[in-house]
Amino acid sequence: MSNLKRDGRLRWSPSFLRRQGQMTPGQKRAYREWWPEFGLEFQHGKLLPLSGTLNLEIGFGMGENLIHSALANPEKQFVGIEVHKPGIAHVLRRIAEEEISNLRLLRGDARLILSDHIEGRIFESVSVLFPDPWPRSGDHHRRLVQSEFIDLLNTRVQPGGVFHFASDVDCYADSVESAFRDRAEWTPVSPPPRISTRYEEKGIAAGRRITDLAFRLSSSFP
């Protein structure tokens, strides 16, 4: 996959930090053994077929909320996108150990996956929980959730579907709320339930405020 235009320029700046971290021997083994079964690959530029309506979490980290959601809703299908292998390996091992049949994983830039490798409105929900905040004003253009991302959501979320965002960075939450406020096709709703993650607990311990926002795409959206 490539984030380059034909002229070699970036279509967008990466919204994630390029930290990788070292995988433990157990994580390496889990990735090697379980990715072929629970990871989703690309073929000829398109995502291999996924059946039914899906629920997506972007940047799932160590997967606490994603795994909980899949276990709590066995009748629904879940997909997680992450770029960092240690978290992916951790979730792969949990999927195998707990025999979770309704969860699959993707590795890569979520915007690129959604724009180039998925077709149609296949998501009934999309969650972005505690994304990299890029707090310095000069880096705000790197944030995942902004106007162009909402345009992309409009092509991938089903009418009546919900977008859920959470952050412990006030200025990021404010910018997301403002961006959706300007979109007549999205209506604020009560955030869906989720569990607390280790990242969130660190934010609370540091005295940061947690903001959850949710918006529903109009059922009449063309």
N, C-alpha and C positions, 0 to 999 in steps of 0.2 A: 504494500500500500504506500501511496505517496501523497504528501500534502502539497505537491508542486503543480503549478500551472504549466502549460506547454512551453511557456517562455522561461521556465525555471524559477519563477517567483513563487513565494509562499502564498497560498490562498488565504491563510490566516496564521497568526502566531499560535504556537502550542499553548493550550490552556492548563497544562499540567507541568509540574516540575519534573525535570529529567533525572530525578534520583532513582536509583534502581535498588540499592541495598543488596546484601549478600543473602542468598538462600541457604538455609540450613541443609545438611544432607537429607533430612527427612522431607523437606520441601522439594528438593531436587528430584527425589524419588517419586513423590506424589505427582509432580508435574509430568515427569516422564511416563509414569504408569497410567495416569488418569486423564490427561489432556486428550488423547485420542478418542476417549469415550464421552467425555463431558464438555469438551471444547468444540466450538463451531469454527469451521474454516471457510475460506473463500475459494470459489472456483470460477475461473474466467471472469473475474471482477465482480461476481455477485455472491451474496451469502447463500450457502446451501439452504434448501427449503426448510422453513419452520412452519409447523402446523398450528392453525388456530390463532386466537387473539393472545397477545403477549403483554407482560408487565416488565418494564425495563428499569434497572437501576444503573446509573452512570457513575463510575468512580466509586466502586463499592468497598474499597479498602480491604479490610480483613473479613468483610462479608457478614458481619453480625446481623444487620437488618435484613439483608437479602436472604440469608439462610432462614431466619425466623419467618419471614413472609412466605417463603416457599413451603415450609413445614406447616404453617398455620392455615394455608389455603391450598390444599392438595388438588383441588379441582381446577386451579388456575396454572398457567404456564409463565415461568419467570426467566429472564435473561439478564445477565450482568455484564457490563463492559468495564474493563480495568486495563491499565497499561503496565502496572508493576507486577513482576512475576511472584514475589513472595506472597502477596495477598491472594493472587490467583491460585497458587499452589495450596495455600491454606484452605481455601474454599473447595478446591478439588478433593482434598482429603476428607473434608466434612461431608461432601456429597456422597463419596464412596462409603464412608463409615456409617452414615445414617440412611443410606439407600434412598436418597432424594431423587425422585424420578421426574420432577417437574421443573428442573433448573439446569440451564446451560450457560456457558461463559464465552465471552469474546475478548480478545486482547487487541488493543489499538486505540487510536484517536476516535472518540465517540462521534465527533462531527463528520469525520471522513467516512466512518462506517454508516452513519445515518444518511449521508448525502449520496454516497457512491455504491454502497453494497446492500442496501435494503430498499425495497420498492413497496409503495402503497402505505396506507394507514393501518398498521398492524398492531399498534399499541393502545391498550385501554388506560394505561398509566405509565408515566415516566417520572423517575425520582432522581434528583441531584442533591445529595446530602453531604454537606460540609466539603464542597469542592475547594481546590487551591484558591485562596482568596486574592492573591496579588494585591496586597494592601497599598503599595506605593502608587501614587496617582499616575506616574509614568508607565505603570504596568497594567492599568485597568483594562486596556484593550485586549489583554490576554485572558480575561475572565470568560468562562464558558457561556454563562447565561447573559445574553444581551440581545439586541434586536434581531441580528442575523440568525441567532439560534432559535428564536421564537418563530421566525419564518420557516425554519427547518422543521420545527415541531408541528407546524400547521400542515405539513405534508406527510407526517408520520403518525400522528395521534388521531384516533378515531373521534368523530363528532361525539361530544359527551364525555370524552376522556379527560383525565386529570393530570396536571403537572404539579409535582411536589418539590419544594426547595427548602433547604435548611442551612443556616450558617451561624457562626458565632462572631461574624464580622459585620458590625452595624452598617457600614457604608456599602457593603456588597448587598446585604439584604434590602437596603433602601433603594439601590439602583435596580434590583430585580422587581421590586414592587412598583417602582415608577415605570419600568419598561412594559409591564403587563397592564398597568393602568391605562396606558395609551392605546391598548388593543381592544377594540370593541368586541372581538370574537371570543375573548377570554373573560371569565367572571370569577372574582374571588370566592372561594369556598373554604369551609373548615378543613384544615390539614388532616389527612388520613392518619391512623395510628402507626407508630413505629417504635422501635426500641432504642434505648440509649446506646451509643457506641463509645469505645475507648477514647476516640478523638474528642467526642462531645464532652466526656467527663473531664478531660484535661482542660477544655475551655471553661467549664463551670468552675473547676478548682482555681483557675487563673482569674476568676471574677468576670468573665465575659458573658454577655447576654446571648441566649439562644433564641433565634427567630425561625419559626416555621411558617411558610407561605404555601398556599395551594390555589390553583386556578383551574376552572373547567372550560374546555373548548365548547362553544355553542353547538348544540345538537343540530342546528340548521346551517352550520358552516359549510360552504360549498366544497 
